[in-house]
Amino acid sequence: MDNNLDNLWITGQAGKDKGFWIMHVEIRGAEKLSFRERQVVTLKEMGRSSEEVAAALGLTTGTVATLYHRAKTKGYQVVIVIPGDALGLFGGEEEEQ
């Protein structure tokens, strides 16, 4: 695995009760982060709790908190790309109120 990435793209699925859609998450500035920091940031930015991240990576919640804090101080940006149809922009879905 290349640990010198400028940007890290993650593709996952998210959705509502009507089905799933693809969401892309880009972490800009990933080259500043260690491998473990990238793992923690990826899972945290996808909405996982510290407990879930710790269990997935075999770490303590304290270590997850430390890695996440350290990554935040190094400066990175998260860009989430959601398709327009998932937001009801290109289809027949009615707007939620």
N, C-alpha and C positions, 0 to 999 in steps of 0.2 A: 504494500500500500504506500502511496506517495504521501509523505507527511509534510510536503512543502506546497500545499495547495493555496492559491490566492483566495479562491472561493470554494465553498463546499455546498454541493446541491444534494438535497434529500427529497425523495419522492415518496409520498405516502398517500393513504386514502383517508378521506374524511367525508362525512355526509350526514344527512338527516334521514328521517324515516322513509323518504321517497327513493333512496338509493345512495350510491356512493359517487364521488367525483375525485379526481386527482388533484392534489395540492403539491406545489413545489416550494420548498423552503431553501433559500440560499443564505449561507452565512458568509458575509463579506468580511475579510480580514482574518480568515481561518488560519492563515500562515503564522499568525502571532500566537496561536494557541498550541499547547501540547496535545498529544494524542488523547490523553484522558480528559483534558478540558474540552476537546471537541466532542467526545462522546457524551459528556455531561451536558454541555450546551445544546447539542442536538436533541437529546431526550427532554430536557427542561423546556426548550423552545417549542417542542411539539406538545406541550401541555402535561407532561408527566410530573408527578409529585416527587419530592426528594426521596421519599420512601420507595417509590416505584423505580426510580433511577438507581438507588442503592442496591435494591434486589436484583435488578437486571445486570448490573456491572460487578456485583459481588463486593460492594464497598459499604462503609458505614454512612449513615446520613450526615454525620459530621464531615466526613471526607468529601461527600457530594457538595455540601455547603461551601467548604473551603475551595474546591475546584471551581465551582460556579462563580464565587466571589472573585477569585483570582482572574478568571476569564473575563469577567466584566471590567476589571481594572485595566486589562490589556486593550480593551476597545475592539468591538466587533459590531457588525450590523446584521440584522436579520431581515430578509425580504421574503415575504410570502406571496406567491403567485397563485391566485385562485381563478379558474376559468370563469368567464362571464356567464355561461349557462348555469353554473352552480349558484350564481347570485340572481338568477332569473332575468338576466339582461337580454338573452337571445331566444327565449322560449315562451311558451304559453303559460308559465307559472304565474300565478297571481301574487302580487306584492303582499307580504305579511304586514299587519299593522300592530 
